[in-house]
Amino acid sequence: MGGICLRTVQEIGELARSAIMPAPEDYDASEFTSHLFAHNTYARTITLPANYVAIGKIHRHSCINFIMSGSMVLIMTDGTRRVVTGPCMFVSEPGVQKAGYTLTPLVMTTVHATNGTQDIEEIEKAVTVESLDQWLLEQEQLKQLENGEE
């Protein structure tokens, strides 16, 4: 991981709590989300309207992201801020949370390794954490295991 910018973490948290840009009333994200599975791989594609704020979850592992079409301002908790325009692809490092503001309608796919399950809830529990504190605690526990500590 390239580091964590606590100021950006706080900004994304405030953005998520304030919900300053709610989706149009007729927008149901589940209706515009699709799932695809291959050998030990899961891909989630979401279609977002323009002028929409999307807050991603914190991932335990790196994942591949594809912007299939559209454009968004992307902010990550490592302090990275940029405009991304599809088609493009990039890797999100572990422990990084993404927030985006769509400039145009956007189609984005995120790809994760799995244990072969196709249970969406099980995959989400395996690849995401609820908070940065949880991710940092898990990293500390992994480091202790690697060092033979208990």
N, C-alpha and C positions, 0 to 999 in steps of 0.2 A: 504494500500500500504506500502511496506517495505522501501520507500524512493526513492529519485531520485539521481543518481550520475551524476552531470552535465558534468563531463569529458566524461563519456560514452555516454551521450546524444549528445555531440559535435562530438564524434568519429563516431557514427551512422549517424549523419547528414552529416559529411564529406564523409563517405563511400557512402551514397545515392547520393550525388552530384557528386562524382567522377566517379561512375559507372566503377570501375577498372576491374570488371569481367563481361563484358556483356555476355548475353546468346548466345549460338551458333546461327548463322544466321537462321537456320532452326527451332529454338525453338520459339513457340508461346504459352505463358503461358495460354491464354484463351482456347487453344486446349487441355491443360492438366489439366484444372480445372473443377471439377464437383460440383454440388450443390444438396443437399438432404434436404427435409423438413419433419418435424413431428410436432405434436401439439406445437405451439409457440416456435419452435426450428428450427434453420438453421445450417447446417453443410457444410463447404466448404473444399474440398479436392484438393490439388495441388500436381502434380508430378514434381519434379525438377531434372535436370541432375546433375551429379557429378561436382565439381569444379565451383559451381554457388553461387553468392552472392544474397541473398534475403533479402529485407528490408520490414518488416511488418508495418502496420499502428498502430497508438495509439488508443487503445480501451477505450471506456467510462466505461465499466463494466468488471468484471473478465470474463474469458472465458476458456473453457477446450480445451487443445491441445493434439492431439494424433500423435505420430510418428509411423506410421504403419509399415514402413520398411525404412532401410537406416540409415545413420549417418550424423550428422552435428555438427559444432561448433556453439553454440548458445550464443549470447550476448544480454543482456537486459538492458534497460536504468536505472534499479535500481542497476547496477553494477555487476549483476550475469553473470558469464561466465562459460560455461561447455560444454562438449561433450555429446550429447544425441544420443542414438542408439535405434532404434525401434526393437521390439514393446515397447513403453512406453507412459505414459501420464503425464501431469502436468497442473497446473492452472497458467495462466498469470493474474496478478493482474491488476486492472484498472489503466490507465495512463502509463502503461509500453509499450514500443516499443521493438520489437524483430528484431535482424539482425542475419542472419545465413550464414555460408559458408558450403556448402554440401561437405562432404568427399566422399560420394558414392551417387548413385541415391537415391532420397528420396521421400517418400509419406507421406504427413502431412495433418491432418484434424483439423480444428478449429471449435468449436461449440459455437453458440450464442443463447441467448433467443431472441425471437421476439414478436411482437404483433399479429402474425398470418399471416402477409403478406408474399408473396412469390416473391415480387419485389426486385431483388438483389440490385438495386441502392438505393431504400428506406431503405433496411436493412443496407447497408453500411453507409448511412448518419446517421442512428440512432445509430449505434454501434461504429463508429470511429470519431475522430476529425482530423483536418488537421495539428495541431501543439501542442507541449507541452504547449505553452502559452495559446492556446484555452482551453485545458483541465484544466489548473490551474485556468483560469478565470471562467469556468463553476463550478469548485469545490468551489470557493469563493462565487459565486452566490447561490449555493445550501446551503452553510453554513449560509449565510445571511437569506435565506428563512426559514431554520430550526430555526433560532434565532428570527424570527418575524421581521427582518429588511427589508427595501425595498431599 
